[in-house]
């Protein structure tokens, strides 16, 4: 796929007759994102090295018996861990809730996928989000504020769907509980150390406040700021909680195991960015801009839905969503759409999040499919109703916010 994208990029470049300076500048700009790919996985170090996995295991064991809350926790932990660990969160959530996967594989898998897609809305440590903020020259705030609002909307819809299907969940859980009681004796829940939960909240807030603070302090690119936070916070975090031995161990694990595994994904994204830059030399950006501009003759709401669908629908055919995200971000002016610039970025990341759930070739679908032993097309079949609901509700929410701030 990387070779195909690069070959296609160069075919477009040579046919355009553009100068070598454009090619070299595009290469340099594309490779500046390497620091983002290399640094973002470092945020998983505090989670693994700080003893927080055991804390999550205690949470899971305490609430796993409650139907709606247990599945809500699957989605919530997938989202929370996804902010720190991106795709790596899937492995932990799968181990924590393997009993639920056995009881109701479809529902548990849906919660993992839908929860894991939430950080793709707003987290600056997610590649797609960081790239869009960088291209549009936006600061993290107020984007983070609006992004968290849409993330909460995701969770509310997840909870409502669980409550509506509560009887079906309860019947399955009751049967599983009967089997489990026949196999094992009930154990007393262990006392939980909520100090670890407080540390997680502090760490969660710090990684976002750090970006906002450095944006005001330093005159540098957004990607550089994100990389600085990703390199420094894990070290300071584990030193603060007196886990220096675990820090050394996790750094070696990052060097020996994590880095070798990110190369393929990193070069895929970079080649997709490179192709999107070369697409600027074609008539596609102008056609797309004119098409979106004509949509404003209807309503801004229609433009919002249209942007999401432009990213979502082609991804079902195997087109990487990042290609269209970059083309839209660099070709379309939110002013002609009557859309606030920050909300324009959020609309793009909503499309990115939803495309990652449905596209059979997205990293999220591929990793989740392999991990859960489910075909990506099956995941698409299970999640399409949720995606349709989010397209409608998120578009209405963004349009309402835009109406009040314009």
C-alpha positions as a printed Julia matrix, in Angstrom:
406×3 Matrix{Float64}:
   0.0     0.0     0.0
   2.84    2.42    0.84
   4.52    1.74   -2.5
   1.22    2.21   -4.34
   0.57    5.56   -2.64
   4.09    6.81   -3.37
   3.96    5.71   -7.02
   0.58    7.38   -7.48
   1.91   10.55   -5.82
   4.85   10.76   -8.21
   2.68   10.05  -11.26
   0.5    13.02  -10.28
   3.57   15.18   -9.64
   5.27   14.48  -12.97
   2.05   14.97  -14.92
   1.44   18.32  -13.22
   4.76   19.78  -14.36
   5.29   21.37  -10.95
   8.82   22.41   -9.94
  11.23   20.29   -7.91
  10.97   22.79   -5.06
   7.35   21.77   -4.47
   8.35   18.1    -4.32
  11.22   18.69   -1.87
   9.11   20.99    0.33
   6.34   18.37    0.44
   8.82   15.64    1.39
  10.2    17.75    4.24
   6.71   18.67    5.49
   5.56   15.05    5.39
   8.56   13.74    7.29
   8.17   16.33   10.06
   5.35   14.1    11.32
   7.81   11.32   12.17
   8.39   12.85   15.62
   4.65   12.55   16.27
   4.57    8.84   15.44
   7.7     8.14   17.46
   6.7    10.12   20.54
   2.95    9.39   20.92
   3.38    5.72   22.02
   5.53    6.92   24.93
   2.36    8.04   26.73
   1.51    4.39   27.36
   4.6     4.0    29.58
   3.01    5.46   32.76
  -0.07    3.25   32.38
   1.94    0.04   32.19
   4.73    1.03   34.55
   2.68    2.82   37.2
   0.61   -0.16   38.32
  -2.61    1.21   36.84
  -3.46   -1.98   34.96
  -4.1    -3.72   38.31
  -6.33   -0.81   39.3
  -8.38   -1.27   36.13
  -8.6    -5.0    36.84
 -10.09   -4.25   40.27
 -12.57   -1.84   38.71
 -13.56   -4.45   36.15
 -14.0    -7.21   38.74
 -16.1    -4.95   40.95
 -18.52   -3.75   38.27
 -18.42   -6.64   35.82
 -21.6    -8.17   37.3
 -23.74   -5.13   36.53
 -25.12   -5.29   33.01
 -25.27   -1.74   31.64
 -22.46   -0.36   33.79
 -20.06   -3.15   32.81
 -20.5    -2.58   29.07
 -20.36    1.18   29.61
 -17.07    0.62   31.42
 -15.73   -1.3    28.42
 -16.41    1.71   26.19
 -15.21    4.21   28.8
 -11.92    2.45   29.52
 -11.33    1.94   25.79
 -11.69    5.7    25.36
  -9.6     6.66   28.4
  -6.77    4.26   27.67
  -6.93    5.17   23.97
  -5.91    8.73   24.82
  -2.68    7.44   26.36
  -2.08    4.23   24.43
  -3.96    4.65   21.1
  -4.33    1.18   19.5
  -2.41   -0.46   22.38
  -5.47    0.09   24.59
  -7.31   -2.63   22.69
  -5.04   -5.34   24.09
  -5.55   -4.26   27.7
  -9.32   -3.85   27.43
  -9.61   -7.25   25.76
  -7.75   -8.9    28.66
  -9.73   -6.99   31.31
 -13.1    -7.93   29.88
 -12.43  -11.35   28.35
 -15.37  -12.79   30.34
 -17.75  -10.29   28.73
 -16.34  -11.14   25.32
 -17.2   -14.78   26.0
 -20.7   -13.94   27.22
 -21.69  -11.47   24.49
 -18.97  -11.14   21.91
 -20.88   -8.86   19.6
 -21.86   -6.28   22.21
 -18.47   -6.28   23.95
 -16.71   -5.88   20.6
 -18.99   -2.98   19.69
 -18.16   -1.24   22.96
 -14.43   -1.69   22.41
 -14.55   -0.3    18.86
 -16.89    2.57   19.67
 -14.97    3.51   22.82
 -11.61    3.33   21.03
 -12.9     5.74   18.37
 -13.68    8.47   20.92
 -10.08    9.76   21.34
  -9.93   10.18   17.56
 -12.31   13.1    18.03
 -10.16   15.37   20.18
  -6.88   13.93   21.49
  -3.82   15.82   20.15
  -1.81   12.63   20.66
  -3.82   10.9    17.92
  -2.03   11.29   14.59
  -5.04   12.4    12.55
  -6.15   15.02   15.1
  -2.65   16.48   15.52
  -2.16   16.7    11.75
  -5.46   18.52   11.2
  -4.8    21.01   14.01
  -1.33   21.63   12.59
  -2.57   22.14    9.02
  -5.31   24.55   10.09
  -3.02   26.42   12.49
  -5.38   25.9    15.44
  -4.6    25.83   19.14
  -5.79   23.01   21.37
  -8.3    25.23   23.14
 -11.21   25.67   22.35
 -10.94   22.63   20.04
 -10.49   20.37   23.08
 -13.58   21.85   24.75
 -15.81   21.2    21.74
 -14.2    17.81   21.14
 -14.96   16.62   24.67
 -18.57   17.74   24.19
 -18.9    15.48   21.15
 -17.07   12.69   23.02
 -19.66   12.93   25.81
 -22.35   12.76   23.14
 -20.77    9.51   21.94
 -20.89    8.08   25.48
 -24.46    9.22   26.09
 -25.65    7.51   22.92
 -23.73    4.36   23.9
 -25.41    4.33   27.32
 -28.88    4.98   25.84
 -28.45    2.11   23.39
 -27.34   -0.15   26.25
 -30.34    0.85   28.35
 -32.73    0.27   25.45
 -31.26   -3.19   24.96
 -30.99   -3.8    28.7
 -33.35   -6.78   28.79
 -31.37   -8.59   26.11
 -28.11   -7.91   27.96
 -29.57   -8.95   31.29
 -30.82  -12.28   29.98
 -27.41  -13.16   28.56
 -25.6   -12.03   31.67
 -28.0   -13.99   33.89
 -27.28  -17.19   31.99
 -23.54  -16.53   32.15
 -23.73  -15.77   35.86
 -25.56  -19.05   36.5
 -22.81  -20.94   34.7
 -20.09  -19.02   36.51
 -21.63  -19.69   39.93
 -21.62  -23.38   39.15
 -17.94  -23.28   38.3
 -16.48  -21.1    41.04
 -17.2   -19.71   44.45
 -17.86  -16.05   45.03
 -14.85  -14.03   46.13
 -14.9   -10.96   48.31
 -13.92   -7.84   46.34
 -10.51   -6.46   47.26
 -10.16   -3.03   48.79
  -9.32   -0.56   46.04
  -6.51    1.98   46.2
  -8.21    5.04   44.77
  -4.96    6.98   45.06
  -4.11    5.44   41.69
  -7.36    6.77   40.27
  -6.49   10.27   41.48
  -3.05    9.97   39.88
  -4.68    8.98   36.59
  -6.98   12.02   36.67
  -4.02   14.31   37.39
  -2.02   12.73   34.58
  -4.96   12.93   32.18
  -5.43   16.65   32.88
  -1.7    17.35   32.74
  -1.14   16.02   29.22
  -3.73   18.46   27.91
  -2.85   21.44   30.07
   0.78   20.92   29.09
  -0.05   21.42   25.42
  -2.14   24.53   26.14
   0.65   26.01   28.32
   3.42   25.34   25.8
   1.32   26.78   22.97
   1.32   30.09   24.81
   4.96   29.84   25.91
   6.68   28.62   22.75
   6.45   29.87   19.18
   6.77   26.52   17.47
   4.65   24.04   15.55
   1.83   22.13   17.2
   3.48   18.81   16.27
   6.66   19.81   18.12
   4.71   20.75   21.24
   2.89   17.41   21.25
   6.23   15.59   20.88
   7.74   17.55   23.79
   4.86   16.57   26.07
   4.97   12.94   24.96
   8.7    12.69   25.65
   8.69   14.45   29.05
   5.4    13.61   30.82
   5.94    9.81   31.06
   9.37   10.31   32.63
   8.19   12.93   35.12
   5.08   10.9    35.93
   6.87    7.69   36.89
   9.6     9.55   38.75
   6.91   11.41   40.72
   5.29    8.12   41.82
   8.67    6.55   42.62
   8.64    4.03   39.76
  12.13    4.64   38.36
  12.86    0.91   37.98
   9.67    0.42   35.99
  10.56    3.49   33.92
  13.83    1.91   32.78
  12.05   -1.35   31.99
   9.33    0.36   29.96
  11.82    2.46   28.01
  13.64   -0.71   26.99
  10.29   -2.28   26.04
   9.49    0.79   23.94
  12.87    0.57   22.2
  12.78   -3.18   21.53
   9.09   -3.84   20.9
   7.09   -0.67   20.27
   9.32    1.19   17.84
   9.75   -1.73   15.4
   5.96   -2.15   15.25
   5.11    1.46   14.35
   7.19    1.68   11.18
   4.6     0.22    8.81
   1.78    2.41   10.15
   4.04    5.48   10.24
   5.11    5.2     6.61
   1.55    4.44    5.53
   0.32    7.67    7.1
   3.27    9.69    5.77
   2.73    8.35    2.26
  -0.99    9.2     2.57
  -0.09   12.76    3.6
   2.38   12.98    0.7
  -0.33   11.83   -1.74
  -2.82   14.34   -0.36
  -0.27   17.11   -0.92
   0.25   15.99   -4.51
  -3.52   15.88   -5.0
  -3.4    19.65   -4.54
  -1.89   19.76   -8.04
  -5.03   18.2    -9.56
  -8.53   19.56  -10.14
  -9.91   17.5    -7.24
  -9.4    20.15   -4.51
 -11.07   22.85   -6.63
 -13.93   20.51   -7.5
 -14.34   19.58   -3.82
 -14.24   23.22   -2.73
 -16.84   24.21   -5.34
 -19.02   21.28   -4.33
 -18.95   22.22   -0.66
 -19.44   25.88   -1.49
 -22.57   25.01   -3.46
 -23.86   23.08   -0.45
 -24.0    26.31    1.55
 -26.93   27.34   -0.63
 -28.88   24.82    1.45
 -27.75   25.1     5.08
 -24.56   24.91    7.13
 -25.95   21.7     8.6
 -25.93   20.12    5.15
 -22.28   21.16    4.69
 -21.34   19.53    8.01
 -23.03   16.26    7.07
 -21.48   16.42    3.62
 -17.93   16.81    4.99
 -18.4    13.83    7.31
 -19.74   11.69    4.48
 -16.95   12.71    2.1
 -14.48   11.22    4.59
 -16.66    8.29    5.65
 -18.03    6.85    2.4
 -14.77    6.57    0.39
 -13.1     4.92    3.39
 -15.54    2.03    2.97
 -13.95    1.47   -0.45
 -10.44    1.33    0.99
  -9.38    4.98    0.6
  -7.43    6.07    3.68
  -9.5     8.72    5.52
  -6.4    10.83    6.2
  -6.01   11.52    2.48
  -9.43   13.16    2.24
  -9.01   14.83    5.63
  -5.86   16.62    4.49
  -7.38   17.54    1.12
 -10.46   19.03    2.8
  -8.4    20.87    5.43
  -6.08   22.43    2.85
  -8.57   23.09    0.04
 -11.8    24.23    1.65
 -12.28   27.52    3.44
 -14.65   27.2     6.41
 -15.62   30.84    5.87
 -17.46   30.05    2.63
 -19.35   27.33    4.51
 -20.38   29.7     7.29
 -18.61   27.38    9.72
 -16.33   28.35   12.58
 -12.72   27.27   11.88
 -12.44   25.19   15.06
 -15.76   23.48   14.4
 -14.6    22.85   10.84
 -11.64   20.91   12.28
 -13.96   19.05   14.65
 -16.25   18.09   11.76
 -13.25   16.57    9.99
 -12.2    14.58   13.08
 -15.76   13.31   13.54
 -15.55   11.91   10.01
 -12.14   10.45   10.86
 -13.47    8.76   14.0
 -16.47    7.26   12.24
 -14.45    6.14    9.21
 -12.05    4.32   11.54
 -14.96    2.28   12.9
 -16.37    1.22    9.53
 -13.46    1.11    7.11
 -12.26   -2.49    6.66
  -8.73   -1.15    6.06
  -8.47    1.25    9.01
  -5.85    0.47   11.64
  -8.55    0.3    14.32
 -10.64   -2.25   12.38
  -7.64   -4.36   11.35
  -6.1    -4.55   14.83
  -9.46   -5.09   16.55
 -10.43   -7.71   14.0
  -7.24   -9.68   14.51
  -7.33   -9.3    18.28
 -10.99  -10.25   18.71
 -10.96  -12.86   15.92
 -13.65  -10.99   13.99
 -13.62  -10.1    10.3
 -13.46   -6.31    9.72
 -16.58   -6.54    7.54
 -18.4    -8.09   10.5
 -17.35   -5.13   12.65
 -18.7    -2.84    9.95
 -22.04   -4.67   10.03
 -22.23   -4.4    13.82
 -21.34   -0.69   14.04
 -23.11    0.94   11.1
 -26.27    1.83   13.05
 -24.23    3.58   15.73
 -22.32    5.48   13.04
 -25.54    6.67   11.38
 -26.86    7.92   14.73
 -23.6     9.78   15.39
 -23.58   11.38   11.93
 -27.01   12.84   12.62
 -26.58   13.86   16.27
 -22.98   15.14   15.97
 -23.92   17.22   12.91
 -26.86   18.75   14.77
 -24.67   19.45   17.8
 -21.89   21.09   15.75
 -24.45   23.13   13.81
 -26.08   24.32   17.04
 -22.73   25.36   18.56
 -21.82   27.15   15.32
 -25.14   29.04   15.38
 -24.46   30.43   18.88
 -20.78   31.35   18.44
 -20.98   32.92   14.98
